């Protein structure tokens, strides 16, 4: 993947990993579009990165995705990179009654269904480009779950599986399909519901360093990028799955 001269759409780009991707792609001479649900956060992101373009969109709403597509293609017909980054993570005890049937699937609708819908909506356009790229953001927790966040981990395992299938189906096209599986990274995602003692003291990776490693992986066409501890989690899920699951289960067992 070439890292300059692209038109890049990043979902959930107002903070954390998405915002850092926006900053690094902008610095390399790309046109960068950022989506988010919260208008105030979009305005704040644009003040921090004056060169980006912001679009309000809700990935849990199919009509909103269609409106986003129409707006992007009308204004930026050269779009050739889609980064599905939007995601939420919650600490959930399934025995609690406060998360009802409607609320319990919020992560599924944003993290997994939103990713699938974005790919489906934008795929015909991307397939008409001279070259195009889809990047799906999963997680190191796609390989071994953190039991205090069961729905989040299930969605990221789903994104991992979906990306593998998508890559096979698009073989022979001019679309490259990357998966980035970040480790626990110092972002608002891991600084809200989830505390340091919830992850058994695991050190979180700096977001700028993590995205920098991802960018180098894109440039080298490494289709599955697992920075830092994510690579350890994938290896351990194969050679000692019960050991690593037990390590990540301690916080859930004590809560």
MARNUFI-22175 format. One line per field, with one value per atom (N, C-alpha, C): residue in one letter; atom name; x, y negated, z. Coordinates in steps of 0.2 Angstrom, whole numbers, plus 5000, padded with zeros to 4 digits. Layout:
// MARNUFI-22175
rest: (a,...)
atom: (CA,...)
px: (X,...)
py: (Y,...)
pz: (Z,...)
***
This chain:
// MARNUFI-22175
rest: (x,x,x,x,x,x,x,x,x,x,x,x,x,x,x,x,x,x,x,x,x,x,x,x,x,x,x,x,x,x,x,x,x,x,x,x,x,x,x,x,x,x,x,x,x,x,x,x,x,x,x,x,x,x,x,x,x,x,x,x,x,x,x,x,x,x,x,x,x,x,x,x,x,x,x,x,x,x,x,x,x,x,x,x,x,x,x,x,x,x,x,x,x,x,x,x,x,x,x,x,x,x,x,x,x,x,x,x,x,x,x,x,x,x,x,x,x,x,x,x,x,x,x,x,x,x,x,x,x,x,x,x,x,x,x,x,x,x,x,x,x,x,x,x,x,x,x,x,x,x,x,x,x,x,x,x,x,x,x,x,x,x,x,x,x,x,x,x,x,x,x,x,x,x,x,x,x,x,x,x,x,x,x,x,x,x,x,x,x,x,x,x,x,x,x,x,x,x,x,x,x,x,x,x,x,x,x,x,x,x,x,x,x,x,x,x,x,x,x,x,x,x,x,x,x,x,x,x,x,x,x,x,x,x,x,x,x,x,x,x,x,x,x,x,x,x,x,x,x,x,x,x,x,x,x,x,x,x,x,x,x,x,x,x,x,x,x,x,x,x,x,x,x,x,x,x,x,x,x,x,x,x,x,x,x,x,x,x,x,x,x,x,x,x,x,x,x,x,x,x,x,x,x,x,x,x,x,x,x,x,x,x,x,x,x,x,x,x,x,x,x,x,x,x,x,x,x,x,x,x,x,x,x,x,x,x,x,x,x,x,x,x,x,x,x,x,x,x,x,x,x,x,x,x,x,x,x,x,x,x,x,x,x,x,x,x,x,x,x,x,x,x,x,x,x,x,x,x,x,x,x,x,x,x,x,x,x,x,x,x,x,x,x,x,x,x,x,x,x,x,x,x,x,x,x,x,x,x,x,x,x,x,x,x,x,x,x,x,x,x,x,x,x,x,x,x,x,x,x,x,x,x,x,x,x,x,x,x,x,x,x,x,x,x,x,x,x,x,x,x,x,x,x,x,x,x,x,x,x,x,x,x,x,x,x,x,x,x,x,x,x,x,x,x,x,x,x,x,x,x,x,x,x,x,x,x,x,x,x,x,x,x,x,x,x,x,x,x,x,x,x,x,x,x,x,x,x,x,x,x,x,x,x,x,x,x,x,x,x,x,x,x,x,x,x,x,x,x,x,x,x,x,x,x,x,x,x,x,x,x,x,x,x,x,x,x,x,x,x,x,x,x,x,x,x,x,x,x,x,x,x,x,x,x,x,x,x,x,x,x,x,x,x,x,x,x,x,x,x,x,x,x,x,x,x,x,x,x,x,x,x,x,x,x,x,x,x,x,x,x,x,x,x,x,x,x,x,x,x,x,x,x,x,x,x,x,x,x,x,x,x,x,x,x,x,x,x,x,x,x,x,x,x,x,x,x,x,x,x,x,x,x,x,x,x,x,x,x,x,x,x,x,x,x,x,x,x,x,x,x,x,x,x,x,x,x,x,x,x,x,x,x,x,x,x,x,x,x,x,x,x,x,x,x,x,x,x,x,x,x,x,x,x,x,x,x,x,x,x,x,x,x,x,x,x,x,x,x,x,x,x,x,x,x,x,x,x,x,x,x,x,x,x,x,x,x,x,x,x,x,x,x,x,x,x,x,x,x,x,x,x,x,x,x,x,x,x,x,x,x,x,x,x,x,x,x,x,x,x,x,x,x,x,x,x)
atom: (N,CA,C,N,CA,C,N,CA,C,N,CA,C,N,CA,C,N,CA,C,N,CA,C,N,CA,C,N,CA,C,N,CA,C,N,CA,C,N,CA,C,N,CA,C,N,CA,C,N,CA,C,N,CA,C,N,CA,C,N,CA,C,N,CA,C,N,CA,C,N,CA,C,N,CA,C,N,CA,C,N,CA,C,N,CA,C,N,CA,C,N,CA,C,N,CA,C,N,CA,C,N,CA,C,N,CA,C,N,CA,C,N,CA,C,N,CA,C,N,CA,C,N,CA,C,N,CA,C,N,CA,C,N,CA,C,N,CA,C,N,CA,C,N,CA,C,N,CA,C,N,CA,C,N,CA,C,N,CA,C,N,CA,C,N,CA,C,N,CA,C,N,CA,C,N,CA,C,N,CA,C,N,CA,C,N,CA,C,N,CA,C,N,CA,C,N,CA,C,N,CA,C,N,CA,C,N,CA,C,N,CA,C,N,CA,C,N,CA,C,N,CA,C,N,CA,C,N,CA,C,N,CA,C,N,CA,C,N,CA,C,N,CA,C,N,CA,C,N,CA,C,N,CA,C,N,CA,C,N,CA,C,N,CA,C,N,CA,C,N,CA,C,N,CA,C,N,CA,C,N,CA,C,N,CA,C,N,CA,C,N,CA,C,N,CA,C,N,CA,C,N,CA,C,N,CA,C,N,CA,C,N,CA,C,N,CA,C,N,CA,C,N,CA,C,N,CA,C,N,CA,C,N,CA,C,N,CA,C,N,CA,C,N,CA,C,N,CA,C,N,CA,C,N,CA,C,N,CA,C,N,CA,C,N,CA,C,N,CA,C,N,CA,C,N,CA,C,N,CA,C,N,CA,C,N,CA,C,N,CA,C,N,CA,C,N,CA,C,N,CA,C,N,CA,C,N,CA,C,N,CA,C,N,CA,C,N,CA,C,N,CA,C,N,CA,C,N,CA,C,N,CA,C,N,CA,C,N,CA,C,N,CA,C,N,CA,C,N,CA,C,N,CA,C,N,CA,C,N,CA,C,N,CA,C,N,CA,C,N,CA,C,N,CA,C,N,CA,C,N,CA,C,N,CA,C,N,CA,C,N,CA,C,N,CA,C,N,CA,C,N,CA,C,N,CA,C,N,CA,C,N,CA,C,N,CA,C,N,CA,C,N,CA,C,N,CA,C,N,CA,C,N,CA,C,N,CA,C,N,CA,C,N,CA,C,N,CA,C,N,CA,C,N,CA,C,N,CA,C,N,CA,C,N,CA,C,N,CA,C,N,CA,C,N,CA,C,N,CA,C,N,CA,C,N,CA,C,N,CA,C,N,CA,C,N,CA,C,N,CA,C,N,CA,C,N,CA,C,N,CA,C,N,CA,C,N,CA,C,N,CA,C,N,CA,C,N,CA,C,N,CA,C,N,CA,C,N,CA,C,N,CA,C,N,CA,C,N,CA,C,N,CA,C,N,CA,C,N,CA,C,N,CA,C,N,CA,C,N,CA,C,N,CA,C,N,CA,C,N,CA,C,N,CA,C,N,CA,C,N,CA,C,N,CA,C,N,CA,C,N,CA,C,N,CA,C,N,CA,C,N,CA,C,N,CA,C,N,CA,C,N,CA,C,N,CA,C,N,CA,C,N,CA,C,N,CA,C,N,CA,C,N,CA,C,N,CA,C,N,CA,C,N,CA,C,N,CA,C,N,CA,C,N,CA,C,N,CA,C,N,CA,C,N,CA,C,N,CA,C,N,CA,C,N,CA,C,N,CA,C,N,CA,C,N,CA,C,N,CA,C,N,CA,C,N,CA,C,N,CA,C,N,CA,C,N,CA,C,N,CA,C,N,CA,C,N,CA,C,N,CA,C,N,CA,C,N,CA,C,N,CA,C,N,CA,C,N,CA,C,N,CA,C,N,CA,C,N,CA,C,N,CA,C,N,CA,C,N,CA,C,N,CA,C,N,CA,C,N,CA,C,N,CA,C,N,CA,C,N,CA,C)
px: (5004,5000,5004,5003,5007,5003,5007,5005,5004,5004,5003,4998,4995,4991,4984,4982,4976,4970,4964,4959,4956,4957,4956,4950,4945,4939,4940,4940,4941,4935,4932,4926,4929,4925,4927,4933,4934,4941,4942,4937,4938,4943,4945,4949,4953,4958,4961,4965,4964,4967,4965,4959,4956,4959,4959,4962,4970,4973,4980,4982,4977,4978,4977,4972,4970,4976,4980,4985,4991,4992,4998,4997,4991,4989,4989,4987,4987,4994,4998,5005,5009,5007,5010,5007,5002,5000,4994,4989,4983,4977,4972,4965,4962,4960,4958,4951,4946,4939,4938,4935,4934,4927,4924,4917,4916,4911,4909,4902,4899,4892,4891,4896,4896,4898,4894,4896,4901,4901,4906,4912,4913,4919,4922,4918,4920,4923,4920,4922,4929,4929,4936,4941,4940,4945,4947,4943,4944,4949,4947,4951,4958,4959,4966,4969,4966,4969,4965,4967,4963,4963,4967,4967,4962,4959,4954,4947,4943,4936,4932,4927,4923,4916,4913,4906,4903,4897,4893,4890,4890,4887,4887,4881,4880,4880,4885,4886,4881,4877,4872,4865,4865,4859,4861,4857,4858,4857,4852,4850,4856,4859,4865,4871,4872,4877,4876,4870,4869,4870,4867,4869,4876,4880,4887,4890,4888,4891,4889,4883,4881,4885,4886,4890,4897,4900,4907,4909,4905,4906,4905,4900,4899,4904,4907,4912,4919,4920,4927,4927,4925,4924,4931,4936,4943,4944,4939,4940,4943,4948,4951,4953,4953,4955,4949,4947,4942,4945,4945,4947,4941,4939,4934,4937,4936,4939,4934,4928,4924,4922,4922,4921,4920,4916,4915,4916,4918,4920,4917,4914,4911,4912,4913,4914,4907,4905,4899,4899,4895,4893,4887,4887,4880,4875,4877,4872,4868,4871,4868,4861,4856,4850,4850,4855,4854,4855,4859,4859,4854,4849,4843,4844,4839,4840,4842,4839,4841,4848,4850,4856,4862,4861,4867,4870,4867,4870,4873,4874,4877,4884,4888,4895,4894,4890,4889,4887,4882,4880,4885,4889,4894,4900,4903,4910,4910,4904,4904,4899,4893,4888,4890,4892,4894,4900,4905,4910,4908,4903,4901,4897,4893,4888,4893,4898,4902,4906,4908,4911,4906,4900,4895,4893,4893,4890,4896,4902,4907,4911,4910,4914,4913,4907,4907,4911,4911,4915,4922,4924,4931,4934,4929,4931,4932,4930,4931,4937,4941,4947,4952,4958,4964,4967,4967,4969,4965,4964,4960,4962,4960,4962,4956,4955,4951,4955,4954,4957,4952,4952,4947,4951,4949,4952,4949,4953,4950,4953,4957,4960,4964,4969,4972,4968,4962,4957,4952,4954,4950,4953,4959,4962,4961,4961,4960,4955,4949,4945,4947,4945,4945,4938,4937,4930,4926,4929,4925,4922,4924,4921,4919,4914,4913,4910,4906,4903,4908,4912,4917,4922,4924,4929,4926,4919,4916,4915,4914,4914,4920,4926,4932,4935,4933,4934,4930,4924,4920,4923,4926,4929,4935,4939,4944,4942,4937,4934,4932,4928,4925,4930,4936,4941,4945,4946,4949,4944,4938,4933,4933,4933,4933,4939,4945,4951,4951,4948,4947,4943,4937,4932,4935,4939,4942,4948,4950,4957,4955,4960,4959,4957,4954,4952,4958,4957,4963,4962,4958,4957,4961,4966,4969,4965,4965,4962,4966,4967,4971,4967,4970,4968,4973,4971,4975,4972,4976,4974,4978,4976,4980,4980,4985,4985,4981,4981,4978,4982,4979,4982,4980,4984,4982,4978,4971,4966,4960,4955,4949,4945,4946,4943,4945,4951,4954,4955,4953,4954,4947,4942,4935,4933,4929,4926,4932,4937,4942,4948,4949,4955,4961,4967,4973,4972,4969,4968,4963,4959,4955,4959,4965,4969,4975,4975,4980,4987,4987,4993,4996,4993,4996,4998,5004,5006,5002,4999,4996,5001,5000,5005,5003,5008,5007,5003,4998,4994,4998,5003,5007,5011,5014,5019,5015,5009,5005,5003,5001,4999,5005,5010,5016,5018,5018,5019,5014,5008,5003,5005,5006,5008,5014,5019,5024,5022,5017,5015,5011,5007,5003,5008,5013,5018,5022,5023,5026,5021,5014,5009,5008,5009,5008,5000,4997,4990,4986,4990,4988,4993,4992,4996,4995,4999,4998,5004,5003,5009,5009,5015,5016,5013,5009,5006,5001,4999,4994,4997,5003,5006,5007,5009,5010,5003,4997,4991,4989,4991,4989,4993,5000,5004,5002,5000,4998,4991,4987,4981,4981,4987,4988,4992,4997,5001,4999,4996,4994,4987,4982,4976,4973,4973,4970,4974,4981,4985,4983,4983,4982,4975,4970,4963,4963,4966,4966,4969,4974,4977,4973,4969,4964,4958,4957,4950,4950,4956,4957,4952,4952,4948,4941,4938,4931,4930,4934,4933,4932,4936,4936,4931,4927,4922,4916)
py: (5006,5000,4994,4989,4983,4978,4975,4971,4964,4961,4954,4954,4948,4947,4951,4953,4957,4952,4954,4951,4957,4955,4960,4958,4963,4962,4966,4963,4966,4966,4971,4971,4970,4967,4966,4963,4957,4954,4948,4947,4941,4941,4948,4949,4955,4956,4963,4965,4971,4974,4971,4969,4966,4959,4955,4949,4949,4954,4954,4956,4961,4962,4956,4952,4946,4941,4941,4936,4939,4945,4948,4948,4950,4950,4943,4938,4931,4928,4930,4928,4931,4937,4940,4937,4932,4929,4933,4935,4938,4934,4935,4932,4936,4933,4937,4935,4940,4939,4943,4940,4943,4943,4948,4949,4949,4948,4949,4947,4949,4948,4941,4939,4933,4927,4922,4916,4912,4911,4907,4911,4917,4921,4920,4920,4919,4912,4907,4900,4899,4903,4902,4906,4911,4915,4910,4907,4902,4896,4894,4889,4891,4897,4900,4902,4904,4906,4902,4896,4892,4894,4899,4901,4907,4909,4915,4913,4917,4916,4920,4918,4921,4923,4928,4930,4934,4931,4935,4941,4946,4952,4957,4961,4966,4973,4977,4984,4989,4987,4992,4991,4986,4984,4985,4989,4990,4984,4980,4974,4969,4969,4964,4966,4973,4975,4974,4974,4973,4965,4961,4954,4952,4955,4954,4956,4962,4964,4959,4957,4952,4945,4943,4937,4938,4943,4944,4945,4949,4950,4944,4940,4933,4929,4928,4923,4926,4932,4935,4942,4941,4947,4951,4948,4952,4956,4957,4961,4968,4970,4977,4980,4977,4981,4980,4986,4986,4989,4986,4989,4989,4995,4997,4997,4991,4991,4990,4987,4985,4991,4990,4996,4993,4997,4996,5002,5001,5007,5005,5010,5010,5016,5014,5019,5022,5028,5030,5037,5037,5043,5046,5052,5054,5056,5057,5058,5052,5046,5040,5039,5036,5035,5028,5024,5017,5017,5021,5022,5026,5022,5026,5029,5032,5035,5030,5024,5019,5017,5015,5012,5017,5024,5028,5029,5027,5028,5022,5017,5011,5012,5016,5017,5020,5025,5029,5024,5020,5015,5011,5008,5003,5007,5012,5014,5019,5024,5029,5027,5026,5025,5018,5013,5007,5008,5012,5014,5017,5022,5026,5022,5017,5013,5008,5005,5000,5004,5010,5013,5014,5017,5018,5012,5006,5000,4997,4997,4994,4999,5005,5010,5009,5008,5006,5000,4995,4989,4991,4994,4995,5000,5005,5009,5006,5000,4996,4992,4992,4988,4991,4987,4991,4995,4993,4997,4995,4999,4997,5002,4999,5003,5003,5008,5009,5011,5007,5009,5010,5016,5017,5018,5014,5014,5019,5025,5030,5028,5033,5032,5038,5037,5043,5048,5045,5048,5052,5052,5056,5064,5064,5071,5074,5070,5073,5067,5069,5064,5062,5056,5053,5054,5058,5060,5054,5049,5044,5039,5040,5037,5042,5046,5052,5050,5045,5043,5040,5035,5032,5038,5042,5047,5052,5053,5057,5054,5047,5043,5043,5042,5042,5049,5054,5061,5061,5058,5058,5054,5048,5044,5048,5051,5055,5061,5064,5069,5066,5061,5057,5055,5052,5050,5055,5061,5066,5069,5069,5071,5066,5059,5054,5054,5055,5055,5061,5067,5072,5070,5067,5065,5060,5056,5050,5052,5058,5060,5060,5057,5055,5049,5045,5038,5033,5027,5022,5019,5023,5020,5025,5021,5025,5025,5030,5030,5032,5027,5027,5028,5031,5032,5029,5024,5022,5024,5028,5030,5027,5021,5017,5021,5020,5023,5018,5018,5014,5007,5002,4996,4990,4985,4980,4975,4976,4972,4971,4967,4967,4973,4978,4984,4988,4988,4992,4987,4981,4977,4975,4978,4977,4982,4987,4993,4997,4998,5003,5000,5002,4999,5004,5001,5005,5012,5012,5018,5023,5021,5025,5029,5027,5031,5033,5034,5038,5034,5028,5024,5024,5026,5026,5019,5018,5011,5009,5004,5001,4998,4999,4997,4989,4985,4978,4978,4974,4974,4972,4967,4965,4970,4974,4979,4985,4987,4992,4991,4985,4983,4982,4980,4980,4987,4992,4998,5001,4999,5001,4998,4992,4988,4992,4994,4997,5004,5007,5014,5013,5007,5006,5005,5001,5000,5006,5011,5018,5023,5021,5025,5031,5030,5036,5036,5041,5040,5041,5045,5045,5042,5037,5033,5034,5036,5037,5034,5028,5024,5027,5026,5028,5034,5033,5039,5043,5040,5044,5050,5049,5055,5060,5058,5063,5067,5063,5066,5071,5069,5074,5081,5080,5086,5090,5086,5090,5093,5090,5094,5100,5101,5108,5113,5110,5115,5116,5111,5112,5108,5110,5106,5105,5110,5110,5106,5106,5102,5094,5092,5085,5083,5087,5086,5085,5089,5089,5082,5080,5074,5068,5068,5063,5063,5069,5070,5068,5066,5065,5059,5054,5048,5050,5054,5056,5060,5064,5069,5065,5060,5056,5051,5049,5044,5047)
pz: (5000,5000,5000,4996,4996,5001,5005,5010,5009,5003,5001,4995,4994,4988,4988,4994,4994,4997,4996,5000,5005,5011,5016,5021,5022,5026,5032,5038,5044,5049,5050,5055,5062,5066,5073,5074,5070,5070,5074,5079,5083,5089,5091,5096,5095,5100,5100,5094,5092,5086,5080,5079,5073,5072,5077,5077,5075,5078,5077,5069,5067,5060,5055,5057,5053,5053,5059,5060,5055,5056,5052,5044,5042,5035,5033,5036,5034,5033,5038,5038,5031,5029,5023,5016,5017,5010,5008,5012,5010,5011,5008,5009,5015,5020,5026,5028,5028,5030,5037,5041,5048,5050,5052,5054,5061,5064,5071,5072,5078,5080,5083,5087,5091,5087,5086,5082,5086,5092,5096,5096,5096,5095,5088,5083,5076,5075,5078,5078,5082,5087,5091,5087,5084,5080,5074,5071,5065,5068,5074,5077,5078,5080,5082,5075,5070,5064,5058,5057,5052,5045,5043,5036,5035,5040,5039,5037,5034,5033,5038,5041,5045,5043,5045,5042,5048,5050,5056,5053,5056,5054,5060,5060,5065,5062,5063,5060,5062,5067,5069,5065,5061,5057,5050,5046,5039,5035,5037,5033,5033,5039,5040,5036,5036,5031,5024,5022,5015,5014,5018,5018,5018,5022,5022,5015,5013,5006,5001,5000,4995,4996,5002,5003,5001,5004,5002,4995,4991,4984,4980,4982,4979,4979,4986,4987,4986,4987,4986,4982,4976,4971,4971,4973,4972,4978,4983,4989,4987,4990,4989,4995,5001,5007,5012,5015,5020,5026,5032,5038,5043,5044,5049,5056,5059,5066,5072,5070,5075,5080,5086,5091,5098,5102,5109,5113,5119,5123,5130,5133,5139,5144,5150,5155,5157,5156,5156,5160,5166,5169,5167,5164,5161,5166,5172,5178,5180,5178,5180,5176,5179,5175,5172,5173,5170,5163,5160,5153,5150,5147,5144,5137,5134,5128,5122,5123,5118,5118,5125,5126,5125,5126,5127,5120,5115,5108,5105,5109,5106,5103,5106,5103,5097,5096,5090,5085,5086,5081,5078,5083,5081,5078,5082,5080,5075,5075,5070,5064,5066,5060,5057,5060,5057,5052,5054,5049,5043,5044,5038,5034,5037,5033,5029,5032,5028,5022,5024,5018,5012,5014,5009,5005,5009,5005,5001,5003,4999,4994,4995,4991,4983,4980,4973,4971,4975,4973,4973,4979,4980,4974,4972,4966,4960,4959,4953,4953,4958,4959,4956,4954,4951,4956,4962,4968,4974,4979,4984,4990,4996,5002,5007,5011,5016,5022,5028,5034,5039,5042,5048,5054,5059,5065,5070,5072,5076,5083,5086,5093,5094,5098,5101,5105,5107,5111,5106,5100,5095,5096,5098,5099,5106,5111,5118,5121,5123,5126,5133,5134,5141,5144,5149,5150,5154,5156,5159,5153,5147,5141,5136,5138,5133,5126,5126,5120,5115,5118,5114,5111,5115,5112,5107,5108,5103,5096,5097,5090,5087,5091,5087,5085,5088,5085,5078,5078,5072,5067,5068,5063,5060,5065,5062,5057,5059,5054,5048,5049,5043,5038,5041,5037,5033,5036,5032,5026,5027,5022,5017,5019,5014,5009,5012,5009,5003,5005,5000,4995,4996,4991,4986,4989,4985,4981,4982,4979,4971,4968,4961,4959,4964,4963,4964,4964,4965,4972,4976,4983,4988,4992,4997,5004,5007,5014,5019,5024,5030,5036,5041,5047,5052,5056,5062,5068,5072,5079,5084,5086,5091,5098,5102,5108,5113,5119,5124,5123,5120,5118,5123,5124,5128,5125,5125,5121,5126,5124,5128,5129,5124,5124,5130,5132,5138,5144,5144,5150,5152,5150,5153,5158,5155,5159,5161,5157,5159,5163,5168,5172,5172,5175,5174,5178,5184,5188,5184,5179,5175,5170,5169,5164,5167,5173,5177,5176,5176,5176,5169,5164,5157,5155,5153,5151,5144,5144,5137,5133,5126,5121,5120,5118,5116,5109,5109,5102,5096,5097,5092,5089,5094,5092,5089,5091,5088,5081,5080,5073,5069,5071,5067,5065,5069,5067,5062,5063,5058,5051,5051,5045,5041,5045,5042,5039,5043,5040,5034,5033,5027,5021,5023,5017,5015,5019,5018,5015,5015,5013,5017,5024,5029,5030,5028,5028,5035,5040,5047,5051,5054,5058,5065,5069,5076,5080,5082,5086,5093,5096,5103,5105,5111,5114,5110,5105,5101,5098,5096,5093,5098,5104,5110,5111,5111,5112,5107,5100,5095,5096,5097,5098,5104,5110,5116,5115,5111,5110,5106,5103,5100,5104,5108,5111,5119,5122,5129,5130,5126,5127,5134,5138,5144,5149,5148,5153,5152,5145,5144,5146,5144,5146,5154,5158,5165,5167,5164,5166,5165,5159,5158,5161,5165,5168,5175,5178,5185,5187,5183,5185,5185,5180,5180,5186,5188,5194,5200,5201,5207,5208,5202,5202,5204)
***
